[in-house]
Amino acid sequence: MAAKVSRVTVDLKPYPNLVVIYLGMRANSLRGLKTIIQFGPRIQRSVEQKPDGLLLHEDLIFSLFPLHVGMRQYWRDFESLETWARSLPHQDWWHGFLRDSGGTGFWHETYFMGGGMEAIYDDMKPVGLMRFATHSPARGAMFSSRKRAGIAGESPLKSSIAEEDL
């Protein structure tokens, strides 16, 4: 006899500013495999430090060939995510990637409980939103996640890298 399906839902009212971010890294070359393998423990250590505002971190595998791994994170609010992204170790990771991708491509897509989305793709073949939406260079008004998402104001933290440095 078939088992009944147990359906449940969640109450997200306590999280009015919830932000969900998917991140991915794909090996674009053999060198990229090494880069991805080395990054796993670094990410794990940063998650174990329990950054303020990070509610949950989940590891994901998008494909084995080419190796394309990632994560899904749930943040209390954009400000917590932005603060973490503009601090160490993320700041060093981002600077390093922009100097040398290590044979990988990187992307993230961010979804806001209050509405809106934003995304960035670096050295990636089309994936996610990029597979169907028009894309353009991430410059000027499209340079920062805050601006791409249409979030008013300026970050209280200095950007980890200046657009003119790219």
C-alpha positions in Angstrom: 0.0 0.0 0.0 1.3 3.5 -0.9 2.3 5.8 2.0 0.5 9.0 2.4 2.5 12.1 1.6 3.3 14.3 4.6 2.9 17.9 3.4 4.2 20.8 5.6 4.9 24.4 5.0 6.8 27.1 6.8 5.9 30.4 8.5 8.3 33.0 7.2 6.6 36.0 9.0 9.5 36.2 11.5 11.9 36.7 8.5 10.4 39.7 6.6 13.8 40.6 5.1 15.0 37.1 4.3 17.5 36.8 1.5 18.3 33.6 -0.3 21.5 33.4 -2.3 22.6 30.6 -4.6 26.3 30.6 -5.5 28.2 28.4 -7.9 31.7 27.7 -9.0 32.4 25.6 -12.2 35.7 24.2 -13.3 36.5 25.7 -16.7 39.8 23.8 -17.0 41.8 21.1 -15.1 43.3 23.9 -13.0 39.8 24.8 -12.0 39.3 21.3 -10.4 42.2 22.0 -8.0 40.8 25.5 -7.2 37.4 24.1 -6.3 38.8 21.3 -4.2 41.0 23.9 -2.3 38.0 26.2 -1.7 35.7 23.7 0.0 37.5 23.7 3.4 37.9 27.5 3.3 34.1 27.9 2.8 33.4 25.3 5.5 35.6 27.2 8.0 33.9 30.5 7.3 30.4 28.9 7.8 31.6 27.3 11.1 32.4 30.8 12.4 28.6 31.5 12.2 28.6 34.9 10.5 26.0 37.3 12.0 22.8 36.9 10.0 23.5 33.6 8.3 20.6 31.4 9.1 21.5 28.3 7.1 24.2 27.1 4.6 23.7 24.1 2.3 26.2 22.6 -0.1 25.0 21.7 -3.6 26.3 19.8 -6.6 25.1 21.2 -9.9 27.0 18.8 -12.2 29.9 16.4 -12.0 31.1 17.0 -15.6 32.1 19.7 -15.8 32.5 19.9 -12.0 30.0 22.6 -10.9 29.4 23.0 -7.2 27.8 25.6 -5.0 25.8 26.5 -2.1 22.5 27.9 -1.0 22.5 30.3 1.9 19.6 31.9 3.8 20.4 35.3 5.4 18.3 37.3 7.9 18.6 40.4 5.7 20.7 42.0 3.0 22.7 44.1 5.4 24.1 41.0 7.1 24.9 39.4 3.7 26.5 42.6 2.5 28.5 43.1 5.7 29.9 39.5 5.4 30.7 39.9 1.7 32.7 43.1 2.4 34.7 41.6 5.2 37.4 38.9 5.5 37.7 36.2 4.4 35.3 36.9 1.5 37.0 40.1 0.6 40.3 38.3 0.0 38.6 35.5 -1.9 36.9 38.0 -4.2 40.1 40.1 -4.8 42.0 36.9 -5.6 39.4 35.6 -8.0 39.3 38.9 -9.9 43.1 38.8 -10.3 43.1 35.1 -11.3 40.0 32.9 -11.6 42.1 29.8 -11.0 40.5 28.1 -14.0 37.0 28.5 -12.6 33.8 30.5 -13.3 31.7 31.9 -10.5 28.1 33.1 -10.2 25.5 34.0 -7.7 21.8 34.7 -7.8 20.1 36.6 -4.9 16.4 36.5 -4.1 14.7 38.9 -1.7 11.6 38.1 0.5 10.3 41.6 -0.1 10.7 41.2 -3.9 13.5 41.6 -6.4 16.5 39.6 -7.5 20.0 40.3 -8.6 22.7 38.2 -10.2 26.4 38.2 -11.3 28.2 35.8 -13.6 32.0 35.8 -14.0 33.7 33.6 -16.7 30.5 31.5 -16.9 28.7 29.9 -19.8 25.0 30.6 -19.4 23.5 29.2 -16.2 20.4 30.1 -14.3 18.8 33.5 -15.1 21.5 34.1 -17.7 20.1 31.3 -19.8 17.0 33.3 -20.7 17.4 36.9 -19.6 19.2 39.6 -21.5 22.6 40.2 -20.0 25.0 43.1 -20.0 28.4 44.0 -18.5 28.4 44.4 -14.7 29.7 48.0 -14.8 28.4 51.4 -13.6 25.0 51.0 -12.0 25.3 47.2 -12.5 28.6 46.9 -10.6 27.4 46.3 -7.0 24.8 43.8 -5.8 23.1 46.6 -3.8 22.6 48.6 -7.0 21.6 45.6 -9.1 18.9 44.8 -6.5 17.7 48.4 -6.4 18.3 48.7 -2.7 18.4 52.4 -1.7 21.3 54.0 -0.1 25.0 53.3 0.1 26.7 50.4 2.0 28.1 51.6 5.3 31.1 49.5 4.4 33.7 50.3 1.7 33.5 48.2 -1.4 36.0 45.4 -1.4 37.2 46.4 -4.9 36.8 49.5 -7.0 35.3 49.2 -10.4 38.2 51.1 -12.0 40.6 48.4 -10.7 39.1 45.8 -13.0 
